[in-house]
Amino acid sequence: MALRVLVTGAAGFLGRNLCAVLAARSDLTLFRFDLHDPPRALADATATADLVFHLAGVNRPDDIEDFKRGNTDTTVDLCRRLREAGRRAKVVLSSSIHADGDTPYGVSKRGAETALCEYCRESGAEGVVFRFKNLFGKWSRPDYNSVTATFCHRIARNLPIEISDPSTVVDLTYIDDVIVALTAELTSIASGFRQAAPLASHRITLGDLAALIRGFRESRNSGVVPDMSEPFVQQLYATYLSFLPTDAFAYPLTLNSDARGTLAEFVKGASFGQIFVSRTKPGVTRGHHYHQTKVEKFLVVEGSAVIRFRLIDGAAVIEYPVEGRELRVVDIPPGYTHSIENVGRGELITLFWASEVFDPNRPDTSRLPVHIESEAS
């Protein structure tokens, strides 16, 4: 029989991300419950659930008493329903690092943990508490309790942000890391009450966080993509893109046009060089230059071309015919003057990768015809 899993707070940031993963699994039956669902739906789900992810809660209510009602009391009610249904369902509780504090929010989260502990002691069921730090990722709520969501939402729309102290440090945990940890609880077999190990996080000042996100926006103009070698930057960039307005997914490239066709930079970065794309008219040849250190890759994606090489101190010319339908990459070694000629009847479309971003003060590009008797074009 498939595992029956209930997620409370299913429409919230954490619940929505978890349900998206659980719904794709064939080894469980998923029940969702959220604030606006009828109480009967919760009663029906708790009567049959094998595992409950209790993610429902409040952290910024209009009435301070709602902290207790939304965090402690909802957990007490959930545990009562499970006991009355005679269930020994495992419960995974979303709590907070503030549960050790004396704020109304922290006290209400600690009350929820206590209720779960009592349920485990009385029923012999398993209970797991995750004390989360500041979570970020897609579908988080801006202008509420997530500074990352607020920054991403507002900067993506070119709106101002407010930072009272740029040196303030926030400790951020990515939503996908949370989901991995939660789904791992589907297969754990234990009993009793425990706290889960703290999840990985990234500490950053508000000033640096805002600067990174502003850099993401500027990358559309500069073409410089962020350095994805650091996982946090990759996660933050994905989060930023999730906040783009739906009518702003696309943006134009700057086209450099002449008699030969057009050329446009696509993306570039110090760690990987740059990629650009060209459209070349029939009979036109590009290139006739060489590099001392910089290397390139050519990929014809449409049309027919011949790529030619000659060692700069040699005489023999090497030819590589390429076709768009073959998607064949040609490496351009240093010390070879090279060219690419459109030998087809239609437009030639080519992707180029260069190992370094073009620097006009150090271009590492020297003109030299491939055929000794020809003139550079």
N, C-alpha and C positions, 0 to 999 in steps of 0.2 A: 504494500500500500504506500502511496506517495506521502511524503512528509507534509503535514498541514501546518502552514506558517501564517501567522497573523502579524501584520505591521500596523501599529497605531501611529498617528501622525503621518500617514502615508502621502499626504499632499504637500508636506513641508520639504524644506531643502534636503535634509538627510533622508527622509522617507521616500521622496521621489527618486533620488539616486539609487537607493537600495532596491526599491520596487522594480526599477528598470532592469536591474540585474537578475532579480529573482524571477521576474515574469518570463525571462528567456530560458529558464531551466525547465526541463521536462520531468525532473525527479521530485517535484513538490507541487502542492496546491496552495496558491497564494490568496489570502484574504486581506483586504485593505480596509482600514477604518480611519476616518478623520473627523475633525470637529463638527462638520456640518452633516455627517451621516446620522441616521436615526439610532437611538440607543439599542434598539432591537438587533441591529446589525452587529454590534459589539457582543451582545449576549449570545447570539448564534455562533459567532466565531470563537469565543472563549469556550464554548461548550464542546468544541471538537479540536481545538488547536493543540498541536504537539510542541510548538515553539512560538514564543511571542517576542518580537522586537518592539519594545515599548519606547517609541521615539517621540510620542506626543508630549508637549510641554510648552511653557510660556517663559519668555525671558525679558520682555519689555511691555508689560501690561499697563493700561491706563489706571487701574486700581491696584494698589500694592497688595491687597488681599488676594488678588488673582494669582500671585506667585504660589501661594499655598494651594489654592483651588486647582490651578493648572498643572502643578508638579507633584506635590505630595498627595493630594486627595485623589487625583486620577490614578495614581499608582496603587493607593489603598483600595480603590474601587476595582481595579483590574485584578488584584490578588484575591479580593473577596469573591469575585465572579469565578475565578479559576477554582478556588476551594469549594464553592457551592456546587460547581459542575463536577466535582470529584476528579479534577484534572491534576496531574503532576507535570504540567507543561513547563518546559524550560523557559525562563524569561531573561532576555538581554535588555538591560536598561541603559538608555542614553542619559548620562549625568554630566557633570562639569567639574573642572578643577576648582571652581568656586565653592564646591560643596564643603570644603574645609573652612570656609570663611563664615562671617556672621552677618552678611548682607541678607536681606529678605530673600533674594534669589538663591544664595548659597544655602540658607537654612531650609528652603523648600526642596532643594535637590537632595540635601542630606536626609530630609524626612522621607523622600521617595526611596532612597537607598535602605533606610531602616525598615520601611514597609516590605520591601522585597526580601530583606534578610529574615524577617519574621515569617514570611510566606515559605521560604525555603526550610526554615527550622521546623515549621509545623507540618509541612507536606513531604519533606524529603526531596523536593524538586531541586533542580539546578538553577542558580541565579548568577548572572554575570553583570557587573557594572563597568561601563566605560566612562571614565572621566575625561571628557574631551577638552581640548584647548580651543583656540579660535579656528574654526573650520572655514575653508574657502573652496570654491569650485563652481562649476556650472549650476545654474538654477538657484544660487543663493540670493538672498533678498536685500536689495540696496536700500539705503536710508532707513535701516531698521537696527540690526545688531552686528552687521558684518562690515567692517571698514573696507575690506578688500572689495566686496561687492559694490559698495558706495563709490569708491574710487574708480573701479572699472566702468560702472554704469555712467558716471558723470563725465569722465574723460573721453569715453567712446562717443559722447554727444557734444564734446567741446564745451562742457559746462564747468564752472569753477568748483573747486573743492576747498574745504576749510581744514587746516591743520593747526591746532593750538600750539603744539610742541613737536616739531619735526624729529626731535631726538628720542621721542617715546618709542619704546621697543614693543613689538607685538610678536607673539609666538604662534605660528600658523601651521595647521595640519591640513593636508590636501584631502579632498573628499574621496578620491579613489583609494587612498591608503586606508581610510575608514571603512569603506565598503569591503575591501579585501579582508580586514580584520573581522568585520561582522559576519560575512559569509563563511568564514572559517569556523564559526560557532555552530554551523549547521551539522557538522560531522563530529564535534567533540562529544565525548561521553564521560560524564562526571555527575556528581551530586553535591549539594551544599552551595553556600554563598561565597563568591570571590570577586575580587577586583581584577579586571584585565590589566595587562601590562601597558604602560603609557606608549602611545604611538609616536612615530617619528614626527618632528616638527622643524620649522625653520624660523629663526629669530631675525627680525629685520626692523629697522627704524621706519616710522611713518614717512619720513622724508625720502628715504631710499625706495620705499615701496611706491610712493607716488611718482618718483623719477623713473622707475622701471616701466610703470604703466604708461606714463607720458611718452617714453621711448617707443613703446609698442605703437602708439598712435602715429608718431612721427615716421615710423618705418615705412609707411605708405608713400611718404614724400621722398625719403632718402633712399629707399630700397634696401636699407641695412636691416637685416633680420636679427633678432636677439641671439645671443650665444646659448644654444640649446644643450651644451655639454653639462650644464648644471640642472639637475632635475627640477629644482624649485622654479627656475626661470621658464622651463617648458610648461610646468603646471600653471604658472601664473599667466603665461601667454594664452594658453588654452582657455583659462577662465576669462581673460579679457575679451577674446573673440566671441565667447558665448554671450557677451553683453552688447554686441554690435546691434544697432537697429536693423530690422529685417530688410529695410530698403538700402542698407549701406554695406552689404556683403562684398560688392564689386567696386573696383576702383581702376582708373585708367593708368596706363604706362605712358611715359614721355617718349614720343617717336622722333627719331632722328632720320630725316628723309633726304635723299639726293637722287641723282639719275640712276643709280644702281638699284634702289629699292628703299627699304626702311630697316632700322636697327633700334632695338629697345632693350634697356637693362631690365631684368626681371627681379632678381634678389641678389644680395651680396652680404658678405660678413667677413670679418677679419680671420675667423677660424676656418673658413672653407672657400674663400674666393668669391667669385661672382658668376651668375648665369645670365645670359642675354639671348635674345631671339632675333633672327633676321628674316626678311622677305627679300629675295633677290630676283630680278627680272631675267627672262631668258637671254642667254648669250653673255651675261655679265659675270666677271670674275672678281672675287674679293680676296684680300690678303696681299701676297707678295711682300711678306715681312718675316722676321724671325725674332726669337727671344733667347736671351742668354740663360735664364733660370726659369722664368714663368713657363708653365705647361698648360695645355688646353685639351679639351675633348670636343669633337664635333659630332653632332647627331642630326642627320637629315630626317625630318619627319614627313615631308611631302616634296615630291619632285625627284629629279635625277641630277646627279652632280659627279664631278671628278675632283678628288682632292689630290694635289700634287706636292711632292717634297723634293728638296735638293739640299744636301749638306752645304753649308755656306762656303766651304773650301773645296767642294767637289764639283763634278760635272754631270753625274748621272741623275736623271729625274725619275722619281718613283711615282706611280699613279695608283690611286684607289678609287674605282668606280663605286658609287653608293646610290641606293634607292630608298625613298621614303618608306616603301612597303616592307623593307627588310629590317629597319630600325637597327642599324649596325653602327656602333660607336668607333670612331677613329681617334686614336691618341696622337697628340702633336708634341713630339719631343723637342727639347731645346736644341739650338744649333742647326736646325733645319729651317730654311726659308720655305714657306708653304702658301698655298692658295686653294680656293674652292671655286669651281666654275659651274654655273648652271647650264647643263647640256640638254635639258628637257625643253618641252614646248610651253610649259606653264611656269608659274611662279615656284621658286625654290624656298622652302621654309626650313630653317636650320636652328637648332639649339646649340649654344656654345657654353662651355664651362671653362673658366680660367682659374688657376690655382691661387691667384691673388687679386685683390681689388685694384682696379686701374688707378695709378697715381701719376698725375701729369708731371710731377717733379721727378719721377723715377719710372718712366713708362715701360722700360725693358722691351721696347718694340723698335726694331730697326728695319727700314725699307730695303728690300733686295729682291729682284725678279727671280722667279723660279727657273724659267728658261733664260739662260745667260744672254741670248740674243734678243730677248723681249724687253719691252718697257714696262715698268711697274704701272699697274692700273689703279 
